[in-house]
Amino acid sequence: MYQLTHDPDIIKCTRTGAFIPRGHWMWRDYETWILAGNAPSPAPPPYPAGSTEHLHLLRRQAEQWMCEYVQTLGHTSIESCCSYISSVISGLSCEARAMVAWRDAVNLALTNLTIASPEDAQTWEQIRQRLPQPETFDWLCGTSNSGPPERGSAGI
């Protein structure tokens, strides 16, 4: 019945198409609807799905997601993690190979998703669920395949 917009002080009524600003008398109806346990639809992407701009936005969001993940491993960035690909420290080189494989898989999947532009994969939240997940990559070079290594567990 309601959809978020890119402005947190404006919502859209999907039934009427009206945009309702905070403070308007109809905003109370929206708040009552939320209190009843309902959730609004996400805001539409700022660019048409499948457009070059949309793909660039999704790539930036994917890069941020991947960067946040490698930071949990102790790296400062994706580039920092990947720079260890030739390291003599096995744990670091394993992480680098996994990161390169994951990055490539995510970029390929993003391209394919934006070309296909399925209706249920328009927002970052919807698309992220369809992307290769980090847990599916071999961060420990065969010693375990259960996600990111703990520091000290793979020669780090």
DSSP file (Angstrom, degrees, kcal/mol; ACC not computed):
  #  RESIDUE AA STRUCTURE BP1 BP2  ACC     N-H-->O    O-->H-N    N-H-->O    O-->H-N    TCO  KAPPA ALPHA  PHI   PSI    X-CA   Y-CA   Z-CA
    1    1 A M              0   0    0      0, 0.0    13,-2.2     0, 0.0    14,-0.8   0.000 360.0 360.0 360.0 -27.2    0.0    0.0    0.0
    2    2 A Y  E     -A   13   0A   0     11,-0.3    39,-2.7    37,-0.2     2,-0.4  -0.947 360.0-161.5-131.2 153.6    3.0    2.3    0.6
    3    3 A Q  E     -Ab  12  41A   0      9,-2.5     9,-2.8    -2,-0.3    40,-0.1  -0.998  21.7-122.2-133.5 136.7    6.4    2.6   -1.0
    4    4 A L  E     -A   11   0A   0     37,-2.8     2,-0.2    -2,-0.4     7,-0.2  -0.317  25.6-155.1 -67.2 158.4    9.5    4.4    0.4
    5    5 A T        -     0   0    0      5,-0.7    38,-0.2     2,-0.4     5,-0.1  -0.712  35.4 -97.3-122.6 179.6   11.1    7.2   -1.6
    6    6 A H  S    S+     0   0    0     -2,-0.2     5,-0.1     1,-0.1    -2,-0.0   0.579 111.2  72.6 -76.7  -7.7   14.6    8.5   -1.6
    7    7 A D  S >  S-     0   0    0      3,-0.3     3,-2.0     1,-0.1    -2,-0.4  -0.941  75.7-150.5-105.9 117.8   13.5   11.2    0.7
    8    8 A P  T 3  S+     0   0    0      0, 0.0    -1,-0.1     0, 0.0    -2,-0.0   0.644  95.6  58.6 -64.8 -11.4   12.8    9.9    4.2
    9    9 A D  T 3  S+     0   0    0      1,-0.1    13,-2.9    13,-0.1     2,-0.4   0.265 101.5  61.6-100.2  11.2   10.2   12.6    4.7
   10   10 A I  E <   - C   0  21A   0     -3,-2.0    -5,-0.7    11,-0.2     2,-0.3  -0.997  59.0-178.4-138.1 132.1    8.0   11.5    1.7
   11   11 A I  E     -AC   4  20A   0      9,-2.3     9,-3.6    -2,-0.4     2,-0.5  -0.863  21.5-129.3-122.0 162.3    6.2    8.2    1.1
   12   12 A K  E     -AC   3  19A   0     -9,-2.8    -9,-2.5    -2,-0.3     2,-0.7  -0.942   9.0-139.5-114.6 132.0    4.2    7.1   -1.9
   13   13 A C  E  >  -A    2   0A   0      5,-3.1     4,-2.8    -2,-0.5     5,-0.3  -0.809  12.9-161.3 -84.6 115.5    0.7    5.6   -1.6
   14   14 A T  T  4 S+     0   0    0    -13,-2.2   -12,-0.2    -2,-0.7    -1,-0.2   0.718  85.8  59.2 -74.2 -19.3    0.8    2.8   -4.2
   15   15 A R  T  4 S+     0   0    0    -14,-0.8    -1,-0.2     1,-0.1   -13,-0.1   0.906 124.9  16.2 -73.2 -42.2   -3.0    2.6   -4.3
   16   16 A T  T  4 S-     0   0    0    -15,-0.2    -2,-0.2     2,-0.1    -1,-0.1   0.636  95.2-125.3-106.3 -18.7   -3.4    6.3   -5.4
   17   17 A G     <  +     0   0    0     -4,-2.8     2,-0.2     1,-0.3    -3,-0.2   0.486  60.1 147.1  83.4   2.4    0.0    7.2   -6.6
   18   18 A A        -     0   0    0     -5,-0.3    -5,-3.1    -6,-0.1     2,-0.5  -0.479  46.6-136.3 -75.9 141.7    0.0   10.2   -4.3
   19   19 A F  E     -C   12   0A   0     -7,-0.2    -7,-0.2    -2,-0.2    -1,-0.0  -0.874  21.2-158.4 -95.5 127.5    3.3   11.3   -2.6
   20   20 A I  E     -C   11   0A   0     -9,-3.6    -9,-2.3    -2,-0.5     2,-0.2  -0.925   2.3-149.1-116.0 116.0    2.7   12.1    1.0
   21   21 A P  E >   -C   10   0A   0      0, 0.0     3,-2.1     0, 0.0     6,-0.3  -0.511  33.9 -92.8 -81.1 151.2    5.0   14.4    2.9
   22   22 A R  T 3  S+     0   0    0    -13,-2.9     3,-0.1     1,-0.3   -13,-0.1  -0.363 115.4  32.9 -56.9 137.1    5.7   14.0    6.7
   23   23 A G  T 3  S+     0   0    0      1,-0.4    -1,-0.3    -3,-0.1     2,-0.1   0.105  87.8 122.8  98.1 -21.8    3.3   16.2    8.6
   24   24 A H  S X> S-     0   0    0     -3,-2.1     3,-1.7     1,-0.1     4,-0.6  -0.416  76.7-114.8 -68.8 150.5    0.5   15.8    6.0
   25   25 A W  H >> S+     0   0    0      1,-0.3     3,-0.8     2,-0.2     4,-0.5   0.797 116.1  59.3 -60.0 -27.7   -2.8   14.4    7.5
   26   26 A M  H 3> S+     0   0    0      1,-0.2     4,-1.6     2,-0.2     3,-0.3   0.693  87.5  74.9 -75.0 -17.0   -2.4   11.2    5.4
   27   27 A W  H <> S+     0   0    0     -3,-1.7     4,-2.5    -6,-0.3    -1,-0.2   0.854  89.2  59.6 -61.5 -33.0    1.0   10.6    7.0
   28   28 A R  H <X S+     0   0    0     -3,-0.8     4,-2.5    -4,-0.6    -1,-0.2   0.884 101.6  53.1 -62.2 -38.3   -0.9    9.4   10.1
   29   29 A D  H  X S+     0   0    0     -4,-0.5     4,-2.3    -3,-0.3    -1,-0.2   0.908 108.9  50.1 -61.7 -40.9   -2.6    6.7    8.0
   30   30 A Y  H  X S+     0   0    0     -4,-1.6     4,-2.2     2,-0.2    -2,-0.2   0.934 110.7  48.2 -62.4 -47.1    0.8    5.6    6.9
   31   31 A E  H  X S+     0   0    0     -4,-2.5     4,-2.6     1,-0.2    -2,-0.2   0.885 111.5  50.3 -62.7 -39.1    2.0    5.4   10.5
   32   32 A T  H  X S+     0   0    0     -4,-2.5     4,-1.3     2,-0.2    -1,-0.2   0.907 109.5  51.5 -63.3 -41.9   -1.1    3.5   11.6
   33   33 A W  H  <>S+     0   0    0     -4,-2.3     5,-1.5     2,-0.2    -2,-0.2   0.895 111.2  47.6 -61.9 -42.0   -0.5    1.1    8.7
   34   34 A I  H ><5S+     0   0    0     -4,-2.2     3,-2.1     1,-0.2    -2,-0.2   0.923 108.8  53.7 -64.6 -46.0    3.1    0.5    9.9
   35   35 A L  H 3<5S+     0   0    0     -4,-2.6    -1,-0.2     1,-0.3    -2,-0.2   0.749  98.3  65.5 -62.8 -23.0    2.0    0.0   13.5
   36   36 A A  T 3<5S-     0   0    0     -4,-1.3    -1,-0.3    -3,-0.2    -2,-0.2   0.423 128.4 -96.3 -79.0   2.5   -0.4   -2.7   12.3
   37   37 A G  T < 5S+     0   0    0     -3,-2.1    -3,-0.2     1,-0.3    -2,-0.2   0.552  80.5 135.4  97.9   8.7    2.7   -4.7   11.3
   38   38 A N      < -     0   0    0     -5,-1.5    -1,-0.3    -4,-0.1    -2,-0.0  -0.457  40.0-149.4 -86.5 162.4    2.9   -3.8    7.6
   39   39 A A        -     0   0    0     -2,-0.1   -37,-0.2   -37,-0.1     2,-0.1  -0.998  15.3-123.1-132.9 136.8    6.1   -2.8    5.8
   40   40 A P        -     0   0    0      0, 0.0   -37,-0.3     0, 0.0     3,-0.1  -0.350  32.9-101.0 -73.7 157.4    6.4   -0.4    2.8
   41   41 A S  B     -b    3   0A   0    -39,-2.7   -37,-2.8     1,-0.1     0, 0.0  -0.431  49.4 -95.6 -68.4 152.2    7.9   -1.5   -0.5
   42   42 A P        -     0   0    0      0, 0.0    -1,-0.1     0, 0.0    -3,-0.0  -0.261  46.9 -89.3 -67.4 160.1   11.6   -0.4   -0.9
   43   43 A A        -     0   0    0    -38,-0.2   -38,-0.2   -40,-0.1   -39,-0.0  -0.399  49.5-105.7 -64.1 144.1   12.3    2.8   -2.8
   44   44 A P        -     0   0    0      0, 0.0    -1,-0.1     0, 0.0    79,-0.0  -0.334  45.1 -88.5 -67.9 156.7   12.7    2.3   -6.5
   45   45 A P        -     0   0    0      0, 0.0     4,-0.1     0, 0.0    78,-0.1  -0.322  33.4-121.1 -63.1 151.1   16.3    2.5   -7.9
   46   46 A P  S    S+     0   0    0      0, 0.0     8,-0.1     0, 0.0     7,-0.0   0.637  96.6  45.6 -70.6 -11.4   17.4    6.0   -8.8
   47   47 A Y  S    S-     0   0    0      4,-0.1     3,-0.1     6,-0.1     2,-0.0  -0.905 103.2 -86.4-127.0 156.0   18.0    4.8  -12.4
   48   48 A P    >   -     0   0    0      0, 0.0     3,-2.1     0, 0.0     6,-0.4  -0.372  56.2 -98.9 -60.4 137.3   16.0    2.6  -14.8
   49   49 A A  T 3  S+     0   0    0      1,-0.3     3,-0.1    -4,-0.1    73,-0.1  -0.308 109.1  21.9 -57.6 137.1   16.7   -1.1  -14.2
   50   50 A G  T 3  S+     0   0    0      1,-0.3    -1,-0.3    72,-0.1     2,-0.1   0.313  93.8 128.9  87.6  -8.5   19.1   -2.4  -16.7
   51   51 A S  S <> S-     0   0    0     -3,-2.1     4,-2.3     1,-0.1    -1,-0.3  -0.338  72.8-113.5 -76.4 162.2   20.6    1.0  -17.6
   52   52 A T  H  > S+     0   0    0      1,-0.2     4,-2.3     2,-0.2     5,-0.2   0.894 119.4  52.9 -59.3 -41.0   24.3    1.7  -17.5
   53   53 A E  H  > S+     0   0    0      1,-0.2     4,-2.3     2,-0.2    -1,-0.2   0.895 107.6  50.9 -62.8 -40.4   23.8    4.0  -14.6
   54   54 A H  H  > S+     0   0    0     -6,-0.4     4,-2.6     2,-0.2    -2,-0.2   0.918 109.7  50.1 -63.5 -43.9   22.0    1.3  -12.7
   55   55 A L  H  X S+     0   0    0     -4,-2.3     4,-2.5     1,-0.2    -2,-0.2   0.911 110.6  49.7 -61.3 -42.8   24.8   -1.2  -13.3
   56   56 A H  H  X S+     0   0    0     -4,-2.3     4,-2.1     2,-0.2    -1,-0.2   0.904 110.9  49.7 -63.5 -40.9   27.4    1.3  -12.1
   57   57 A L  H  X S+     0   0    0     -4,-2.3     4,-2.1     1,-0.2    -2,-0.2   0.929 111.9  48.0 -62.2 -45.5   25.3    2.0   -8.9
   58   58 A L  H  X S+     0   0    0     -4,-2.6     4,-2.7     1,-0.2    -2,-0.2   0.886 109.3  53.2 -64.5 -38.5   25.0   -1.8   -8.3
   59   59 A R  H  X S+     0   0    0     -4,-2.5     4,-2.7     2,-0.2    -1,-0.2   0.907 108.7  49.8 -63.2 -40.8   28.8   -2.3   -8.9
   60   60 A R  H  X S+     0   0    0     -4,-2.1     4,-2.1     2,-0.2    -2,-0.2   0.912 112.6  47.1 -63.0 -41.3   29.5    0.4   -6.3
   61   61 A Q  H  X S+     0   0    0     -4,-2.1     4,-2.2     2,-0.2    -2,-0.2   0.895 112.7  49.2 -67.4 -39.1   27.2   -1.2   -3.8
   62   62 A A  H  X S+     0   0    0     -4,-2.7     4,-2.8     2,-0.2     5,-0.2   0.900 109.8  51.7 -66.0 -40.4   28.7   -4.6   -4.5
   63   63 A E  H  X S+     0   0    0     -4,-2.7     4,-2.6     2,-0.2    -2,-0.2   0.908 109.7  49.2 -63.2 -41.0   32.2   -3.2   -4.0
   64   64 A Q  H  X S+     0   0    0     -4,-2.1     4,-2.6     2,-0.2    -2,-0.2   0.919 111.4  50.1 -63.0 -43.0   31.2   -1.7   -0.7
   65   65 A W  H  X S+     0   0    0     -4,-2.2     4,-1.7     2,-0.2    -2,-0.2   0.930 113.4  44.9 -59.8 -48.1   29.8   -5.1    0.4
   66   66 A M  H  X S+     0   0    0     -4,-2.8     4,-2.4     2,-0.2     5,-0.2   0.888 112.3  52.1 -66.2 -38.4   32.9   -7.0   -0.6
   67   67 A C  H  X S+     0   0    0     -4,-2.6     4,-1.9     1,-0.2    -2,-0.2   0.921 107.7  51.3 -63.8 -44.0   35.2   -4.4    1.0
   68   68 A E  H  X S+     0   0    0     -4,-2.6     4,-0.9     1,-0.2    -1,-0.2   0.883 110.2  51.5 -59.8 -37.1   33.2   -4.6    4.3
   69   69 A Y  H >X S+     0   0    0     -4,-1.7     3,-1.0     1,-0.2     4,-0.5   0.953 109.8  46.1 -66.1 -50.0   33.7   -8.4    4.2
   70   70 A V  H ><>S+     0   0    0     -4,-2.4     5,-2.0     1,-0.3     3,-0.7   0.779 104.6  63.3 -68.3 -22.7   37.4   -8.4    3.6
   71   71 A Q  H ><5S+     0   0    0     -4,-1.9     3,-1.1     1,-0.2    -1,-0.3   0.822  95.1  59.9 -66.9 -29.1   37.7   -5.8    6.4
   72   72 A T  H <<5S+     0   0    0     -3,-1.0    -1,-0.2    -4,-0.9    -2,-0.2   0.724 102.2  54.4 -68.1 -18.8   36.4   -8.5    8.8
   73   73 A L  T <<5S-     0   0    0     -3,-0.7    -1,-0.2    -4,-0.5    -2,-0.2   0.499 128.5 -99.4 -89.4  -5.7   39.4  -10.5    7.7
   74   74 A G  T < 5S+     0   0    0     -3,-1.1     2,-0.2     1,-0.4    -3,-0.2   0.463  82.3 127.1 102.5   2.3   41.8   -7.7    8.7
   75   75 A H      < -     0   0    0     -5,-2.0    -1,-0.4     1,-0.1    -2,-0.1  -0.588  56.1-141.4 -88.6 155.5   42.4   -6.2    5.3
   76   76 A T  S    S-     0   0    0     -2,-0.2     2,-0.3     1,-0.2    -5,-0.1   0.725  77.9  -8.0 -86.7 -22.3   41.8   -2.5    4.7
   77   77 A S  S  > S-     0   0    0     -7,-0.1     4,-2.1     1,-0.1    -1,-0.2  -0.962  72.3 -96.2-160.9 171.6   40.4   -2.9    1.2
   78   78 A I  H  > S+     0   0    0     -2,-0.3     4,-2.9     2,-0.2     5,-0.2   0.918 124.2  52.7 -61.6 -44.0   39.7   -5.4   -1.6
   79   79 A E  H  > S+     0   0    0      1,-0.2     4,-1.7     2,-0.2    -1,-0.2   0.898 107.0  51.7 -61.6 -40.7   42.9   -4.3   -3.3
   80   80 A S  H  4 S+     0   0    0      2,-0.2     4,-0.4     1,-0.2    -1,-0.2   0.936 111.9  46.5 -60.7 -46.6   44.9   -4.9   -0.1
   81   81 A C  H >< S+     0   0    0     -4,-2.1     3,-1.6     1,-0.2    -2,-0.2   0.947 113.1  48.6 -60.8 -48.9   43.5   -8.4    0.2
   82   82 A C  H >< S+     0   0    0     -4,-2.9     3,-1.6     1,-0.3    -1,-0.2   0.758  96.8  72.0 -65.2 -24.5   44.2   -9.2   -3.5
   83   83 A S  T 3< S+     0   0    0     -4,-1.7     3,-0.5     1,-0.3    -1,-0.3   0.668  87.5  65.2 -67.1 -14.3   47.7   -7.9   -3.3
   84   84 A Y  T X   +     0   0    0     -3,-1.6     3,-2.0    -4,-0.4    -1,-0.3   0.275  64.9 112.0 -89.0  11.9   48.7  -11.0   -1.2
   85   85 A I  T <  S+     0   0    0     -3,-1.6    -1,-0.2     1,-0.3    -2,-0.1   0.799  85.4  37.2 -58.5 -30.3   48.0  -13.4   -4.1
   86   86 A S  T 3  S+     0   0    0     -3,-0.5    -1,-0.3    10,-0.0    -2,-0.1   0.246  89.0 135.7-103.0  11.8   51.8  -14.2   -4.4
   87   87 A S    <   -     0   0    0     -3,-2.0     6,-0.1     1,-0.1    -3,-0.1  -0.253  56.2-141.7 -63.5 145.4   52.4  -14.1   -0.7
   88   88 A V  S    S+     0   0    0      4,-0.1     2,-0.8     5,-0.0    -1,-0.1   0.582  84.6  92.3 -79.9 -10.4   54.5  -16.9    0.9
   89   89 A I  S >> S-     0   0    0      1,-0.2     4,-2.2    -5,-0.1     3,-0.5  -0.776  73.5-151.7 -85.1 110.5   52.1  -16.8    3.8
   90   90 A S  H 3> S+     0   0    0     -2,-0.8     4,-2.4     1,-0.3     5,-0.2   0.838  89.1  54.0 -58.0 -39.7   49.6  -19.4    2.8
   91   91 A G  H 3> S+     0   0    0     63,-0.5     4,-2.1     1,-0.2    -1,-0.3   0.902 110.8  46.1 -62.7 -40.6   46.7  -17.9    4.7
   92   92 A L  H <> S+     0   0    0     -3,-0.5     4,-2.2    63,-0.2    -2,-0.2   0.902 113.1  48.3 -69.7 -40.9   47.1  -14.5    3.0
   93   93 A S  H  X S+     0   0    0     -4,-2.2     4,-2.4     2,-0.2    -2,-0.2   0.863 110.4  53.0 -68.5 -33.4   47.5  -16.0   -0.4
   94   94 A C  H  X S+     0   0    0     -4,-2.4     4,-2.5    -5,-0.2    -2,-0.2   0.935 109.9  47.7 -63.4 -46.3   44.4  -18.2    0.1
   95   95 A E  H  X S+     0   0    0     -4,-2.1     4,-2.6     1,-0.2    -2,-0.2   0.904 111.4  51.4 -60.9 -41.1   42.3  -15.2    1.1
   96   96 A A  H  X S+     0   0    0     -4,-2.2     4,-2.6     2,-0.2    -2,-0.2   0.928 110.8  46.9 -63.7 -45.4   43.6  -13.3   -1.9
   97   97 A R  H  X S+     0   0    0     -4,-2.4     4,-2.3     1,-0.2    -1,-0.2   0.904 113.6  48.8 -63.6 -40.7   42.7  -16.1   -4.3
   98   98 A A  H  X S+     0   0    0     -4,-2.5     4,-2.7     2,-0.2    -2,-0.2   0.908 111.5  50.1 -64.3 -41.0   39.3  -16.4   -2.8
   99   99 A M  H  X S+     0   0    0     -4,-2.6     4,-3.1     2,-0.2     5,-0.2   0.918 110.7  48.6 -64.9 -43.8   38.7  -12.7   -3.0
  100  100 A V  H  X S+     0   0    0     -4,-2.6     4,-2.4     2,-0.2     5,-0.2   0.930 114.2  46.5 -61.7 -45.1   39.7  -12.6   -6.7
  101  101 A A  H  X S+     0   0    0     -4,-2.3     4,-2.3    -5,-0.2    -2,-0.2   0.915 115.1  46.2 -63.4 -43.1   37.4  -15.5   -7.5
  102  102 A W  H  X S+     0   0    0     -4,-2.7     4,-2.8     2,-0.2     5,-0.2   0.932 112.2  50.3 -66.0 -45.7   34.5  -13.9   -5.5
  103  103 A R  H  X S+     0   0    0     -4,-3.1     4,-2.5     1,-0.2    -2,-0.2   0.928 112.9  46.5 -58.1 -46.2   35.0  -10.5   -7.0
  104  104 A D  H  X S+     0   0    0     -4,-2.4     4,-2.3    -5,-0.2    -1,-0.2   0.911 113.1  48.9 -63.7 -42.4   35.0  -11.9  -10.5
  105  105 A A  H  X S+     0   0    0     -4,-2.3     4,-2.5    -5,-0.2    -2,-0.2   0.899 111.8  49.1 -64.5 -40.9   32.0  -14.1   -9.8
  106  106 A V  H  X S+     0   0    0     -4,-2.8     4,-2.7     2,-0.2    -2,-0.2   0.931 111.7  48.6 -64.7 -45.5   30.1  -11.1   -8.4
  107  107 A N  H  X S+     0   0    0     -4,-2.5     4,-2.1    -5,-0.2    -2,-0.2   0.905 113.2  47.1 -63.1 -41.3   30.9   -8.9  -11.3
  108  108 A L  H  X S+     0   0    0     -4,-2.3     4,-2.4     2,-0.2    -1,-0.2   0.928 113.4  48.2 -64.7 -45.1   29.8  -11.5  -13.8
  109  109 A A  H  X S+     0   0    0     -4,-2.5     4,-2.7     1,-0.2    -2,-0.2   0.898 110.3  52.3 -63.1 -40.3   26.6  -12.2  -11.9
  110  110 A L  H  X S+     0   0    0     -4,-2.7     4,-2.4     2,-0.2     5,-0.2   0.925 109.8  48.6 -61.2 -44.6   25.9   -8.4  -11.7
  111  111 A T  H  X S+     0   0    0     -4,-2.1     4,-1.9     1,-0.2    -2,-0.2   0.940 113.5  46.6 -60.8 -47.2   26.3   -8.1  -15.5
  112  112 A N  H  X S+     0   0    0     -4,-2.4     4,-2.4     1,-0.2     5,-0.2   0.891 112.7  49.9 -64.0 -39.9   24.1  -11.0  -16.2
  113  113 A L  H  X S+     0   0    0     -4,-2.7     4,-2.7     1,-0.2    -1,-0.2   0.894 111.3  47.7 -66.8 -39.4   21.4   -9.8  -13.8
  114  114 A T  H  < S+     0   0    0     -4,-2.4    -1,-0.2     2,-0.2    -2,-0.2   0.834 112.3  49.6 -74.2 -29.3   21.3   -6.3  -15.2
  115  115 A I  H  < S+     0   0    0     -4,-1.9    -2,-0.2    -5,-0.2    -1,-0.2   0.941 117.9  39.2 -69.0 -46.7   21.1   -7.6  -18.7
  116  116 A A  H  < S-     0   0    0     -4,-2.4    -2,-0.2    -5,-0.2    -3,-0.2   0.849  89.4-166.9 -70.1 -34.4   18.2  -10.0  -17.8
  117  117 A S     <  -     0   0    0     -4,-2.7    -3,-0.1    -5,-0.2    -4,-0.1   0.894   8.8-161.0  47.2  55.4   16.7   -7.3  -15.5
  118  118 A P    >   -     0   0    0      0, 0.0     3,-1.8     0, 0.0    -1,-0.1  -0.329  24.1-120.8 -65.1 148.7   14.2   -9.7  -13.8
  119  119 A E  T 3  S+     0   0    0      1,-0.3     3,-0.3     3,-0.1    -2,-0.0   0.824 111.9  52.4 -58.4 -33.7   11.3   -7.9  -12.0
  120  120 A D  T 3  S+     0   0    0      1,-0.2    -1,-0.3     2,-0.1     2,-0.1   0.203 103.5  60.9 -92.9  18.2   12.3   -9.4   -8.6
  121  121 A A    <   +     0   0    0     -3,-1.8    -1,-0.2    -8,-0.1    -4,-0.1  -0.513  65.9 108.2-140.0  69.0   15.9   -8.2   -8.9
  122  122 A Q        +     0   0    0     -3,-0.3     2,-0.2   -73,-0.1   -72,-0.1   0.725  66.4  58.9-112.2 -36.4   15.8   -4.4   -9.1
  123  123 A T  S  > S-     0   0    0      1,-0.1     4,-2.6   -78,-0.1     5,-0.2  -0.537  87.3-111.9 -95.9 163.0   17.0   -3.1   -5.8
  124  124 A W  H  > S+     0   0    0      1,-0.2     4,-3.2     2,-0.2     5,-0.2   0.900 117.9  54.4 -58.3 -41.8   20.4   -3.8   -4.2
  125  125 A E  H  > S+     0   0    0      1,-0.2     4,-1.1     2,-0.2    -1,-0.2   0.906 111.6  44.1 -61.2 -42.1   18.8   -5.9   -1.4
  126  126 A Q  H  > S+     0   0    0      1,-0.2     4,-0.6     2,-0.2    -1,-0.2   0.906 117.2  45.4 -68.1 -41.9   17.1   -8.1   -4.0
  127  127 A I  H >X S+     0   0    0     -4,-2.6     3,-1.4     1,-0.2     4,-0.8   0.898 104.7  60.6 -71.4 -40.7   20.2   -8.4   -6.2
  128  128 A R  H >< S+     0   0    0     -4,-3.2     3,-0.9     1,-0.3    -1,-0.2   0.872  99.9  57.0 -55.7 -38.2   22.6   -9.1   -3.3
  129  129 A Q  H 3< S+     0   0    0     -4,-1.1    -1,-0.3     1,-0.2    -2,-0.2   0.783 108.0  48.1 -63.7 -26.4   20.6  -12.2   -2.4
  130  130 A R  H << S+     0   0    0     -3,-1.4    -1,-0.2    -4,-0.6    -2,-0.2   0.529  94.4  94.8 -92.3  -7.6   21.2  -13.5   -5.9
  131  131 A L  S << S-     0   0    0     -3,-0.9   -25,-0.1    -4,-0.8     2,-0.1  -0.450  92.9 -85.0 -82.7 157.1   24.9  -12.8   -6.0
  132  132 A P        -     0   0    0      0, 0.0    -1,-0.1     0, 0.0    -2,-0.1  -0.403  49.7-133.7 -57.6 133.2   27.6  -15.4   -5.1
  133  133 A Q    >   -     0   0    0      1,-0.1     3,-1.8    -2,-0.1     4,-0.2  -0.659  10.8-122.2 -94.3 148.1   28.1  -15.3   -1.4
  134  134 A P  G >  S+     0   0    0      0, 0.0     3,-1.9     0, 0.0    13,-0.2   0.809 106.5  67.9 -60.2 -30.5   31.5  -15.2    0.3
  135  135 A E  G 3  S+     0   0    0      1,-0.3    12,-0.4    11,-0.1     4,-0.1   0.692  90.2  64.5 -64.8 -17.1   30.9  -18.4    2.3
  136  136 A T  G <  S+     0   0    0     -3,-1.8     2,-0.3    10,-0.1    -1,-0.3   0.463  89.2  84.8 -86.2   0.2   30.9  -20.4   -1.0
  137  137 A F  S <  S-     0   0    0     -3,-1.9     2,-1.6    -4,-0.2    10,-0.4  -0.754  87.7-111.8-106.2 152.8   34.6  -19.6   -1.7
  138  138 A D    >   +     0   0    0     -2,-0.3     3,-0.9     1,-0.2   -40,-0.2  -0.587  43.1 163.5 -86.4  82.6   37.6  -21.4   -0.3
  139  139 A W  T 3  S+     0   0    0     -2,-1.6    -1,-0.2     1,-0.2     6,-0.1   0.636  77.7  45.4 -73.6 -15.2   39.1  -18.8    2.0
  140  140 A L  T >  S-     0   0    0      4,-0.6     3,-1.4    -3,-0.1    -1,-0.2   0.194 110.3-114.8-116.1  15.3   41.2  -21.5    3.7
  141  141 A C  T <  S-     0   0    0     -3,-0.9     4,-0.1     1,-0.3    -2,-0.1   0.917  80.2 -41.0  53.1  52.5   42.6  -23.4    0.7
  142  142 A G  T 3  S+     0   0    0      2,-0.4    -1,-0.3     1,-0.1     3,-0.1   0.295 116.8 101.9  87.7 -11.2   40.8  -26.7    1.3
  143  143 A T  S <  S-     0   0    0     -3,-1.4     2,-0.3     1,-0.3    -2,-0.1   0.751 101.8 -11.8 -78.6 -20.6   41.3  -26.9    5.1
  144  144 A S        -     0   0    0      3,-0.1    -4,-0.6     5,-0.0    -2,-0.4  -0.931  49.3-158.4-167.6 152.3   37.7  -25.8    5.6
  145  145 A N        +     0   0    0     -2,-0.3    -7,-0.0    -3,-0.1    -4,-0.0  -0.159  61.5 109.5-128.9  40.0   35.0  -24.3    3.4
  146  146 A S  S    S-     0   0    0      1,-0.3   -10,-0.1   -10,-0.0    -1,-0.1  -0.054  85.7 -85.2-110.5  32.8   32.9  -22.7    6.1
  147  147 A G  S    S+     0   0    0    -12,-0.4    -1,-0.3   -10,-0.4    -8,-0.2  -0.659  84.2   6.0 105.7-159.5   33.5  -19.1    5.5
  148  148 A P  S    S-     0   0    0      0, 0.0     2,-0.1     0, 0.0    -8,-0.1  -0.284  73.5-115.4 -68.9 145.4   36.2  -16.6    6.6
  149  149 A P        -     0   0    0      0, 0.0     2,-0.4     0, 0.0     3,-0.0  -0.373  22.5-118.9 -73.9 155.6   39.2  -17.9    8.5
  150  150 A E    >   -     0   0    0      1,-0.1     3,-2.4    -2,-0.1     4,-0.4  -0.748  44.8 -90.9 -87.8 144.6   39.9  -16.9   12.0
  151  151 A R  T 3  S+     0   0    0     -2,-0.4    -1,-0.1     1,-0.3   -77,-0.0  -0.317 115.0  21.8 -56.7 131.9   43.2  -15.1   12.4
  152  152 A G  T 3  S+     0   0    0     -3,-0.0     3,-0.4     0, 0.0    -1,-0.3   0.289  98.9  96.4  94.9  -9.7   45.9  -17.6   13.1
  153  153 A S  S <  S+     0   0    0     -3,-2.4    -2,-0.1     1,-0.2   -13,-0.0   0.685  88.9  33.3 -89.6 -16.9   44.1  -20.5   11.7
  154  154 A A  S    S-     0   0    0     -4,-0.4   -63,-0.5   -65,-0.0    -1,-0.2  -0.175 130.8 -71.1-132.5  42.6   45.6  -20.6    8.2
  155  155 A G              0   0    0     -3,-0.4   -63,-0.2   -65,-0.2    -2,-0.1   0.661 360.0 360.0  81.5  15.3   49.1  -19.5    8.6
  156  156 A I              0   0    0     -6,-0.2    -3,-0.1   -65,-0.1    -5,-0.1   0.424 360.0 360.0 -98.0 360.0   48.2  -15.9    9.3
